[in-house]
Amino acid sequence: MSVIQPHLDFLMSHLLSAVFVAFLIEGAGVPFPSRIILILAATALTDAWELARLVLVTAAGALIGDHVPYLGGKLAGPRLLTLYCRMTLGSERCVERTVAYFKRFGTAAIVLSRFS
């Protein structure tokens, strides 16, 4: 018995949960191979109802994951921005320039950032 087999058995028994978590993580902005997990999950399905559930779970995970960064920005925006500028070794004016950018472009900056 291989070392990987128990993990694969666990994932197969919790397939929809694994897909949900994978798309939640990727939707939150963390690079994650959720599309590969989705393809592998689809190959394990046996009927159309399971496919429908897989589509719903995938959409829910991606939708909720997309809202995580917005919630983080709303609850701890200035602290997260300061941390980001410090971690990326940005200049001392990093926070000021970012705030000025969002004041200038507002909602359009947030909407268009989803496509970058």
MONORQUI-V587711 format. One record per backbone hydrogen bond with DSSP energy under -1.0 kcal/mol. NH is the residue of the N-H (numbers start at 1). CO is the residue of the C=O. Records with the same first field share a line. If there is no record, write none. Layout:
# MONORQUI-V587711
NH->CO / CO
This chain:
# MONORQUI-V587711
8->4
9->5
10->6
11->7
12->8
13->9
18->14
19->15
20->16
21->17
22->18
23->19
24->20
25->21
26->22
27->23
28->24
29->26
30->25
34->32
37->33
38->34
39->35
40->36
41->37
42->38
43->39
51->47
52->48
53->49
54->50
55->51
56->52
57->53
58->54
59->55
60->56
61->57
62->58
63->59
64->60
65->61
66->62
71->67
72->68
73->69
74->70
75->71
76->72
77->73
80->76
81->77
82->78
83->79
84->80
85->81
86->82
87->83
88->84
90->85
94->91
97->93
98->94
99->95
100->96
101->97
102->98
103->99
104->100
105->101
106->102
108->105
110->106
111->107
112->108
113->109
115->112
116->113
